[in-house]
C-alpha cells in the first residue's frame, strides 16, 4: 500500500522533517541487512524518544500501514527488512546510556546504543557485559535484544536474554508498557521480558533497556590450537567440556575459513591446517592457569599440532582479529553468503561437522564451518552467486539438509540469528503446527492489525 500524503505529513509533524527520508536513493540504504534479501521501505523515520515511537505506531494502526523496527541493519535473518513497503522505523537516534550503576550491577540505556561502545563504557568502571556478537562494533543493543543475540562468550556466560532485567516497550497498538525491573529475581505475572527478548520486532518496539552486569574478570588467557584434522578439533571441543573445563569462548575455524582470513588480513595463520580452535579462559589467576594446563593436555591427547598461548592484550587481540574477520573474508570465494546458525547439542558437534562436510561435497558448494563450537553453534556459511540459478538450487537443497541434520541431532534451526524471513519456511519442522499456531495466537492477540514487522517468523 502507498502512504497518503496526509499520513506522511503527520509523521513529519511527529519527528521533524529532518528525520524523515523520502528519496529513493536514501530509502534503498534501509532496504537490506546482513542477508541478500531486499525490500525498499516507502518511508524511513528516525524517532528521538519513546513518545514519538508511540505516536507513529498509533498512527499506523489508524491508517493501517506496516512498521518495520530497525537498528543498525546487521541482522542475518532478514528480520528488519520491509516486506510490504510501509515505514522503516530506525532507532539509532535513541542512543543514550542513561545509567551505569556499580552498586546494583546494572545499566539503563536506549536501543540505539552500539553494543561495543556499551561494553567499553561498562569496562571503564570495572564491570562486564558478556554478550558479544561478531558485529558488536556496529550492531545496537535494541537489535541484540530483538534477536536475542549471542556471541563467542555465550558458552560460559549465556546470551542476551540472560542479562535483560527490564524493558520499556511500545506495544503494537502504540501503548507504552514496562516489563521486569531492576531486580535479578522477579516472578510477577508472565515473564513478558523474556517473551519480548527474541521476538524480532513482531510484538513490541523496545525503547529502553535495563541489563544486569558482572564484575570484570581479573585474568584472561587465550589459546590458538592448530589441528591437522578437523575431526580432532571437533573431538577436542567435546573432551574439554567433558573434563569440566568451561572456557569463556571456544571457537572453531575450518581450513576454508583459515585460508580466507589469512589472505584477507595476513596474520600468520597455518594454511595447511584443517582447523584451529580459539579458546579463551577467564577468572581468578589460579583457575585460569589450571584451565589452560587442562586444555593443553586435552588438545595434545587429541593430536593437535601446536598450541600458542597469548596472555598480553595485544597478542589476544591479534588472535581475535582473525576470528572476527571470518564473516567478511569468506566472501572472497563467492559474492553471496547465506549465514546459517543451526545449532546442535555439544555432544553432537563431531557428528554435525561430519554431516556438513558431506553436504558440501554432495552439492559441490563452499561451506566454510566456523563459529561457537563450545555451545554447538557452528555457523555453516554457504557461499554462492545469487545470479547463478542452478547453483542457488543446489544451495536450497543444501540448506534443507543442514536443517534436517541439526534437528535430527536434536538441535535447533537458530542459535542466535533468529528466524526472520530466511528460516520461516522451516519453522514447522521444529515447532510443529500446534507450536506455530500458539505463536500466531499471541501475535493476533497483541497486534490485531498486523502492524509490527509483518511477514516475519511465521
ABEGO torsion letter per residue (X at the ends): XBBBAAAAAAAAAAAEAAABBABAAAAAAAABBABABBBBBABBBBBABAAAAAAAAAAAAAAGBBBBBBBAGABAAGAABBABEEBBBBAAABABBABBBAAAGBBBBBAABBAAAAAAAAAAAGBBBABBBAAAAABBAAAAAAAGBBEAAAAAAEBAAAABABBBBBBAAGBBBBBEEABABBABEBBAAAAABGAGGAAEBBABBBBBBBBBBABBBBBBBBBABAAAAAAAAAAAAAAGBBBABBBBBBAAAAAAAAAAAGAGBBAABABBBBBBBBEBAAAAAAAAAAAAAAAAAAGBABBBBBABAAAAAAAAAAAAAAAAAAAAABABBBBBABBBBAAAAAAAAAAAAAAAAAAGBBBBBBEBAAAGBAGBBBBBBAABAAAAAAAAAAAAAAAAAAAAAGBBABAAAEAEAAAAAAAAAAAEAAAAAAAAAAAAAABAAGABGBGBGX
